[in-house]
């Protein structure tokens, strides 16, 4: 069982995607069309035998490293790592890791199912997940007292959820309410990815309305067993009336009693992490390699 390194032009994308989809640790981020979108087709793979296991390698040129082409975790692509159709074990994983460590990396995130095979050299990062396989009533029992208060506040304000919202509306709200500047490159990747996810029936916009005004917008990536909160924004009024808690609760209620995970995607920011945990979500951390210093 030998590990091979294939360039983008050498990849059999049908076999590659089949391996990712059949893997127990399947993540949409690793599909070929997703990686093509977030890397502008600048990615390669490590492969075991005839696509029994794969490891995607996204590349980019880094200004801080004199425009060297390095392995870099792309925007809006939280977890990659090794995906396997055969039972993954230490021996197989270490073969991938041995080849990977020879390559020049800047940043790289392994998926949470790879965590047991990695050492303390890698940095843990939070990812909060909520299992939706029980009833809404059972899930709601684990909500924090503060979240329950916020949801009561949102009910008093008679909020509603709609899917009738566009990317332009999201960007307009994000621009108006952002705390930090967002680069045009990030917006381009965001636009391209949203368009691709929607065209592949993997993505949905949700918006919260108070009367006729949209006060919060979120975009979710939706697979058979996972709802991924990719990004969101709200207005000052949205924050005051608890629009995002209301939206998350509405989506949880709609998808309860299903074999599905609500994936909050992060965060290392304490206040955001506490908000995600207030829904009863548990931290399913993944590990990252960071050579950016």
Helices and strands as residue ranges (DSSP letters): E 3-6, G 8-10, H 13-22, G 28-30, H 32-39, E 43-48, E 53-62, G 63-65, E 68-71, E 82-84, H 90-102, E 107-109, G 112-117, E 123-125, E 128-131, H 136-140, H 145-156, E 159-162, H 167-177, H 184-199, E 203-210, E 213-222, E 226-234, H 236-241, H 243-255, E 261-263, H 270-277, E 282-283, E 286-290
